[in-house]
Amino acid sequence: MQYQLYNQNGRKKIFRHQEPYIVMTDKEGLAQFNDLPGGLYCMKTMDPIQNMSILFGTKKIKQLYMKSYPSRKTTIMNEDNGQWSLKI
């Protein structure tokens, strides 16, 4: 599945090298965005049938690790070894 990165509101696309920042999941279903500066981001699926978005990032200046901030619609979230996983 493909995921695209947006700003905090989910309205403006984030670009890398003048192209939209899109990642594919691997065989285990993991997607990874590399070298993101601090701030909040919205990750959206590119599948129109399975429309889903997740807010993640850092809210505080001294926050060392990015966190996921699920909305009320996102119900199945797990944290294992410091990594967030979402079952779709």
Contacts in CASP RR format, 6 or more apart in sequence:
PFRMAT RR
TARGET T0000
AUTHOR 0000-0000-0000
METHOD contacts of the structure
MODEL  1
MQYQLYNQNGRKKIFRHQEPYIVMTDKEGLAQFNDLPGGLYCMKTMDPIQ
NMSILFGTKKIKQLYMKSYPSRKTTIMNEDNGQWSLKI
1 24 0 8 1.000
1 25 0 8 1.000
1 29 0 8 1.000
1 31 0 8 1.000
1 45 0 8 1.000
1 46 0 8 1.000
1 47 0 8 1.000
1 50 0 8 1.000
1 88 0 8 1.000
2 22 0 8 1.000
2 23 0 8 1.000
2 24 0 8 1.000
2 25 0 8 1.000
2 45 0 8 1.000
2 46 0 8 1.000
2 47 0 8 1.000
3 22 0 8 1.000
3 23 0 8 1.000
3 24 0 8 1.000
3 25 0 8 1.000
3 31 0 8 1.000
3 43 0 8 1.000
3 44 0 8 1.000
3 45 0 8 1.000
3 46 0 8 1.000
4 13 0 8 1.000
4 20 0 8 1.000
4 21 0 8 1.000
4 22 0 8 1.000
4 43 0 8 1.000
4 44 0 8 1.000
4 46 0 8 1.000
5 13 0 8 1.000
5 14 0 8 1.000
5 20 0 8 1.000
5 21 0 8 1.000
5 22 0 8 1.000
5 23 0 8 1.000
5 33 0 8 1.000
5 41 0 8 1.000
5 42 0 8 1.000
5 43 0 8 1.000
6 12 0 8 1.000
6 13 0 8 1.000
6 14 0 8 1.000
6 41 0 8 1.000
6 42 0 8 1.000
6 43 0 8 1.000
6 44 0 8 1.000
6 53 0 8 1.000
7 14 0 8 1.000
7 41 0 8 1.000
7 42 0 8 1.000
8 39 0 8 1.000
8 40 0 8 1.000
8 41 0 8 1.000
8 42 0 8 1.000
8 55 0 8 1.000
9 42 0 8 1.000
10 42 0 8 1.000
10 44 0 8 1.000
10 53 0 8 1.000
13 20 0 8 1.000
13 21 0 8 1.000
14 20 0 8 1.000
14 21 0 8 1.000
14 41 0 8 1.000
15 21 0 8 1.000
21 33 0 8 1.000
22 46 0 8 1.000
23 31 0 8 1.000
23 32 0 8 1.000
23 33 0 8 1.000
24 31 0 8 1.000
25 31 0 8 1.000
30 85 0 8 1.000
31 43 0 8 1.000
33 41 0 8 1.000
33 43 0 8 1.000
36 57 0 8 1.000
36 66 0 8 1.000
38 57 0 8 1.000
38 58 0 8 1.000
38 66 0 8 1.000
39 57 0 8 1.000
39 58 0 8 1.000
39 59 0 8 1.000
40 55 0 8 1.000
40 56 0 8 1.000
40 57 0 8 1.000
40 58 0 8 1.000
40 59 0 8 1.000
40 69 0 8 1.000
41 55 0 8 1.000
41 56 0 8 1.000
41 57 0 8 1.000
42 53 0 8 1.000
42 54 0 8 1.000
42 55 0 8 1.000
43 53 0 8 1.000
43 54 0 8 1.000
43 56 0 8 1.000
44 51 0 8 1.000
44 52 0 8 1.000
44 53 0 8 1.000
45 51 0 8 1.000
45 52 0 8 1.000
45 53 0 8 1.000
50 88 0 8 1.000
52 74 0 8 1.000
52 88 0 8 1.000
53 71 0 8 1.000
54 68 0 8 1.000
54 70 0 8 1.000
54 74 0 8 1.000
54 86 0 8 1.000
55 68 0 8 1.000
55 69 0 8 1.000
55 70 0 8 1.000
55 71 0 8 1.000
56 66 0 8 1.000
56 67 0 8 1.000
56 68 0 8 1.000
56 69 0 8 1.000
56 84 0 8 1.000
57 66 0 8 1.000
57 67 0 8 1.000
57 68 0 8 1.000
57 69 0 8 1.000
58 65 0 8 1.000
58 66 0 8 1.000
58 67 0 8 1.000
59 67 0 8 1.000
59 69 0 8 1.000
65 82 0 8 1.000
67 84 0 8 1.000
68 77 0 8 1.000
68 84 0 8 1.000
68 86 0 8 1.000
70 77 0 8 1.000
74 86 0 8 1.000
76 86 0 8 1.000
76 87 0 8 1.000
77 84 0 8 1.000
77 85 0 8 1.000
77 86 0 8 1.000
78 84 0 8 1.000
78 85 0 8 1.000
78 86 0 8 1.000
78 87 0 8 1.000
79 85 0 8 1.000
END
